[in-house]
Amino acid sequence: MLKIPEVQQFKTAGNVRVYSIPARVMSDLTGRAYLILGGETPTLIDTGGTVEDSLRDIFDGLNTVRTEFGESFTLPDIRRILITHAHIDHIGGLPELLRLTKAEVGIHPLDRPRLTHPEEEVALAHFRTARFLVEAGVEPEHARTLLREHVLPRLSRTRVDVSLDLNDGDRIDGIECLHTPGHSSGHLCFAVGDLLLTGDHILGRTVPQQWPQTVRPFLGIGNYHASLRRVANREDLRRGLGGHEQPIPDLPHRIEQILAAQNRRTERVAELFEKAAAPLTIASAAAELYPRWQGYYETVAVHDIGARIEHLLTLGRVRIVNLPGDVTELGADGAPAGGFLYEAS
């Protein structure tokens, strides 16, 4: 059974209080929403997941803010909800919270369609992920199983109206928006004084999941690294609060750790190809490095390895050995039978 952490208070300049509201967001994962008080408008950052207890956890946390921290507000006082990124464990409670609060919603334009046009986004995700899995060398029937049972059920299908397009550098009631693509195309971090609400861009313990740009624009290792360095260069941002896990007391140091871990993982993939006796597909490389990962975590492994091979391609350290010489040779799925094969350059 998941243990739910306690609500925590963080203070910044101008008597702004940021409350960490823990909640179950998936069956095996806890997350954090954040309540910001002290500005003109009580603001909630992210809304938990779709699992049964997620919203109840958030309501319990908001009640704790009132009873234990002495904040005098009610749920309808929350008039603004800002979303770090439109993954299901960050937007799951949004429809019900909007029904109860009538709040305005803000999100980056690149993630906005996942809220405003979820049916089209699910269809696009189906197409892009299916194509990627085939190109990665996953057997077609198994790819259909992974999509049906593990990928598509994690996508929101509930339409939500968006009031605010949040772009890089925008400021709303003292909250600064930083566009940090990589983990998600439209991922945003929110700066409140010297605090940075990092979403899934920077986490206190975990190295965040990566996807290749072939699945969605502005993903990929290169974009993620650039976004990390951008935050590291902000000398005014020293503390971080992630969408999961513990607070980050030293953001620059944690970013150095994540960059080092990311580079080690990419080097591990490069070494696999350097030692391989024959070319490998993305799927066979993932099976070699993560042999025990099944179901949803198998798709995580294939996407992560795909992102690293994509990055190694841009660095000239691997190459595709069965790239068709004529586009007329491509099959309907756009890839050679069995997927693309890669080897060390």
Residue pairs with C-beta under 8 A, 6 or more apart in sequence:
2 24
2 28
2 29
2 30
3 30
4 22
4 23
4 24
4 30
4 57
5 20
5 22
5 30
6 22
6 64
7 19
7 20
7 21
7 22
7 61
7 64
7 65
7 68
7 69
8 19
8 20
8 247
9 17
9 18
9 19
9 20
9 69
10 17
10 18
10 19
10 20
10 195
10 239
10 241
10 247
11 17
11 18
12 18
12 192
12 193
12 194
12 195
13 193
13 194
14 38
14 174
14 193
15 38
16 36
16 37
16 38
16 39
16 174
16 192
16 193
17 36
17 37
17 38
17 69
17 71
18 34
18 35
18 36
18 37
18 192
18 195
18 197
18 241
19 34
19 35
19 36
19 37
19 61
19 65
19 69
19 71
20 32
20 34
20 241
20 247
21 32
21 33
21 34
21 35
21 57
21 58
21 61
21 62
21 65
22 30
22 31
22 32
22 57
22 61
23 30
23 31
23 32
23 33
23 48
23 49
23 53
23 54
23 55
23 57
23 58
23 61
23 93
24 30
24 31
24 48
24 49
24 51
24 53
24 54
24 57
25 31
25 48
25 49
25 51
25 54
25 89
25 90
25 92
25 244
26 49
26 51
26 89
27 51
29 49
29 89
29 244
30 244
31 46
31 48
31 49
31 89
31 90
31 243
31 244
32 46
32 241
32 242
32 243
32 244
33 44
33 45
33 46
33 47
33 48
33 58
33 61
33 93
34 44
34 45
34 46
34 197
34 241
35 42
35 43
35 44
35 45
35 61
35 62
35 65
35 78
36 42
36 43
36 44
36 45
36 175
36 192
37 65
37 71
37 73
39 173
39 174
39 175
40 173
41 79
41 80
41 173
42 73
42 77
42 78
42 79
42 80
43 78
43 79
43 80
43 81
43 82
43 172
43 173
43 175
44 78
44 80
44 81
44 82
44 97
44 103
45 81
45 82
45 83
45 84
45 190
45 197
46 82
46 83
46 84
46 90
46 91
46 199
46 243
47 58
47 81
47 83
47 90
47 91
47 92
47 93
47 94
47 97
48 54
48 55
48 57
48 58
48 89
48 90
48 92
48 93
49 88
49 89
49 90
49 92
49 93
50 88
50 92
50 93
50 156
51 92
54 92
54 93
55 93
55 96
55 97
58 93
58 97
59 75
62 75
65 71
65 73
66 72
66 73
75 100
75 101
76 100
76 101
76 102
78 97
78 101
78 103
79 101
79 102
79 103
79 104
80 103
80 104
80 106
80 172
80 173
81 94
81 97
81 98
81 101
81 103
81 104
81 105
81 106
82 105
82 106
82 107
82 164
82 166
82 172
82 175
82 188
82 190
83 90
83 91
83 94
83 105
83 106
83 107
83 111
83 115
83 188
84 90
84 187
84 188
84 189
84 190
84 197
84 198
84 199
84 200
84 201
84 243
85 107
85 108
85 111
85 183
85 184
85 186
85 187
85 188
85 199
85 200
86 107
86 111
86 112
86 114
86 115
86 156
86 184
86 186
87 184
87 200
88 154
88 155
88 156
89 243
90 199
90 200
90 243
91 114
91 115
91 156
91 160
92 156
94 105
94 115
94 158
94 160
95 158
95 160
97 103
98 105
98 160
104 163
104 164
105 115
105 160
105 161
105 162
105 163
105 164
106 162
106 163
106 164
106 165
106 166
106 172
107 115
107 162
107 164
107 165
107 166
107 186
107 188
108 165
108 166
108 167
108 177
108 179
108 185
108 186
108 187
108 188
109 165
109 167
109 186
110 181
110 185
110 186
110 217
110 218
111 184
111 185
111 186
111 187
112 162
112 165
112 186
113 120
113 121
114 121
114 155
114 156
115 156
115 159
115 160
115 161
115 162
116 159
116 160
116 161
116 162
117 159
118 155
118 156
118 157
118 158
118 159
119 157
119 159
121 155
122 152
122 155
122 157
125 151
125 152
125 155
126 147
126 152
128 214
128 215
128 216
129 147
129 151
129 215
129 299
130 143
130 144
130 147
131 333
131 334
131 335
132 212
132 214
132 215
132 303
132 306
133 143
133 146
133 147
133 283
133 299
133 302
134 140
134 143
134 333
134 334
134 335
134 339
135 214
135 282
135 333
135 334
135 335
135 339
135 340
136 281
136 282
136 283
136 286
136 302
136 306
136 339
136 340
137 281
137 282
137 283
137 284
137 338
137 339
137 340
137 341
138 146
138 283
138 302
138 339
146 295
146 298
146 299
149 295
150 295
150 296
150 298
150 299
151 296
151 299
154 296
164 172
166 172
166 177
166 188
167 177
167 179
168 177
168 178
168 179
169 176
169 177
169 178
170 176
170 177
171 177
174 192
175 190
175 191
175 192
176 190
176 191
176 192
177 188
177 189
177 190
178 188
178 189
178 190
178 191
178 196
178 230
178 231
179 186
179 187
179 188
179 227
180 187
180 188
180 189
180 199
180 201
180 227
180 228
180 230
180 231
181 187
181 218
181 219
181 223
181 224
181 227
182 201
182 208
182 210
182 218
182 219
182 220
182 221
182 223
182 224
182 225
182 226
182 227
182 228
183 199
183 200
183 201
183 208
183 209
183 210
183 219
183 224
184 200
184 219
185 216
185 217
185 218
185 219
186 218
187 199
187 200
187 201
187 227
188 199
189 196
189 197
189 198
189 199
189 201
189 202
189 231
190 196
190 197
191 197
191 234
191 236
191 237
194 236
194 237
194 238
194 239
195 237
195 239
195 240
195 241
196 202
196 231
196 234
196 237
196 239
196 240
196 241
196 251
197 240
197 241
198 231
198 240
198 241
198 242
198 243
198 248
199 242
199 243
200 208
200 209
200 242
200 243
200 244
201 208
201 227
201 228
201 231
202 208
202 228
202 231
202 240
202 242
202 248
202 251
202 254
202 255
202 258
203 242
203 243
203 244
203 245
203 248
204 240
204 242
204 245
204 246
204 247
204 248
204 254
205 245
205 246
206 244
206 245
207 258
207 261
207 262
207 265
208 224
208 258
209 300
209 303
209 304
210 219
210 220
210 221
210 224
210 262
210 303
210 304
210 307
210 308
211 219
211 220
211 303
211 304
211 306
211 307
212 219
212 220
212 303
212 306
212 307
212 309
212 310
213 219
213 220
213 223
213 310
214 306
214 310
215 303
215 306
219 307
220 307
220 310
220 311
221 262
221 266
221 307
221 308
221 310
221 311
222 311
222 314
224 262
225 259
225 262
228 255
228 258
228 259
229 255
229 259
231 237
231 251
231 255
232 251
232 252
232 255
232 256
237 251
238 250
238 251
238 252
239 247
239 248
239 249
239 250
239 251
240 247
240 248
240 251
240 254
241 247
241 248
242 248
248 254
265 304
265 308
266 308
266 311
266 312
268 289
269 285
269 289
269 305
269 308
269 309
269 312
270 312
270 317
270 318
270 344
272 280
272 285
272 288
272 289
273 280
273 285
273 312
273 318
273 342
273 343
273 344
274 344
276 343
276 344
278 343
279 321
279 322
279 341
279 342
279 343
280 288
280 341
280 342
280 343
281 338
281 339
281 340
281 341
281 342
282 302
282 305
282 306
282 309
282 339
282 340
282 342
283 302
283 339
285 305
285 309
285 342
286 293
286 298
286 301
286 302
286 304
286 305
289 301
289 305
290 297
290 298
290 301
290 305
293 300
293 301
309 318
309 342
312 318
313 319
313 320
313 342
316 345
317 344
317 345
318 342
318 343
318 344
318 345
319 342
319 343
319 344
319 345
320 340
320 341
320 342
321 341
321 342
321 343
322 336
322 340
322 341
323 340
324 330
324 336
330 336
331 337
